[in-house]
Amino acid sequence: DIEELEHKARRQDILVDGRKVTSVNEALATAGDEIAPLKAELALHASKKVVREENKAQGRAVTIMGDRDIPYALLRKVMATAARADFSDVSFAVTKKDAKA
C-alpha cells in the first residue's frame, strides 16, 4: 500500500494528519522552495510506513487540500517539499469554504 497523507492548508496553518506542522506565514517567509518542518514531518511518516517492494516504484502518495484561494507560492513550496521527501504521487483536493453565518 502507498501511504497517503492528508495536508490541509488552512488560512493560517499547514497540517499533516490534522496536526499543525507550521503556519502559512512561516512557510511563505521561508527562503527557497522547501518547508523544513513539513519535510521533517513527511520523513517521520515515511519512516513509519512499510511499503512493499513491488510498490516502491510507484512512490509515496500525498493529497494536498486547500481552498481555491491558496496562494500559488505556498502550493509550489508544499509540492516541492513533498517531492524532496520522496512523495511523488501528488493529488489535489479543493475544500469548500465554511458558510458564513
C-alpha positions in Angstrom: 0.0 0.0 0.0 1.1 3.5 -0.7 0.9 5.8 2.3 -1.4 8.7 1.8 -1.1 11.8 4.0 -3.6 14.5 4.1 -2.3 18.0 4.0 -4.6 20.8 4.8 -3.5 24.3 4.1 -6.0 26.4 6.1 -5.7 30.1 6.0 -3.3 30.1 8.9 -1.7 26.6 9.3 -0.3 23.7 7.4 -1.5 20.4 8.8 -0.4 16.8 8.3 -3.0 14.3 9.5 -4.7 17.0 11.5 -1.6 18.2 13.3 -0.1 21.6 12.8 3.3 21.5 11.2 3.9 25.2 10.6 2.0 28.4 9.9 1.3 29.6 6.4 3.1 32.8 7.1 6.2 31.0 8.3 6.1 28.8 5.2 5.7 31.7 2.8 8.5 33.6 4.6 11.0 30.7 4.2 13.6 31.3 1.6 13.6 28.8 -1.2 11.1 26.2 -2.1 11.5 23.8 0.9 9.4 24.0 4.1 11.7 22.3 6.6 9.1 21.5 9.3 6.9 19.9 6.6 9.7 17.9 5.2 10.6 16.6 8.7 7.0 15.6 9.3 6.8 13.8 5.9 10.1 12.0 6.7 8.7 10.9 10.0 5.5 9.5 8.4 7.6 7.8 5.6 9.7 6.1 8.2 6.7 4.6 10.0 5.1 3.2 6.8 6.2 -0.1 5.4 6.0 -0.2 1.6 6.0 -3.5 -0.2 9.0 -3.9 -2.6 6.7 -4.2 -5.7 5.1 -0.8 -4.8 8.3 1.2 -4.2 8.5 2.3 -7.8 5.1 4.0 -7.5 6.4 6.4 -4.9 4.6 7.7 -1.8 1.2 9.4 -2.2 0.2 12.7 -0.8 -3.1 14.7 -1.1 -2.8 18.4 -0.8 -6.0 20.0 0.4 -6.8 23.7 0.3 -9.4 26.2 -0.8 -9.2 27.8 -4.2 -7.7 30.9 -2.7 -4.5 29.1 -1.6 -1.5 31.3 -2.8 0.4 29.7 -5.7 3.7 30.4 -3.9 2.5 28.3 -1.0 1.2 25.5 -3.2 4.6 25.4 -5.1 6.5 25.2 -1.8 4.3 22.4 -0.5 4.7 20.4 -3.7 8.4 20.9 -3.9 8.8 19.9 -0.2 6.7 16.7 -0.8 8.8 15.8 -3.9 12.0 16.2 -1.9 10.6 14.0 0.8 10.0 11.3 -1.9 6.3 11.8 -2.1 6.0 11.7 -5.8 2.3 10.7 -6.3 0.6 14.1 -5.7 -3.2 14.6 -5.7 -5.1 17.8 -5.1 -8.5 18.3 -3.3 -10.3 21.6 -3.1 -12.2 22.2 0.0 -15.3 24.4 0.2 -15.2 27.4 2.4 -17.2 27.5 5.5 -20.6 29.1 5.0 -20.9 32.5 6.7 -23.5 32.7 9.4 
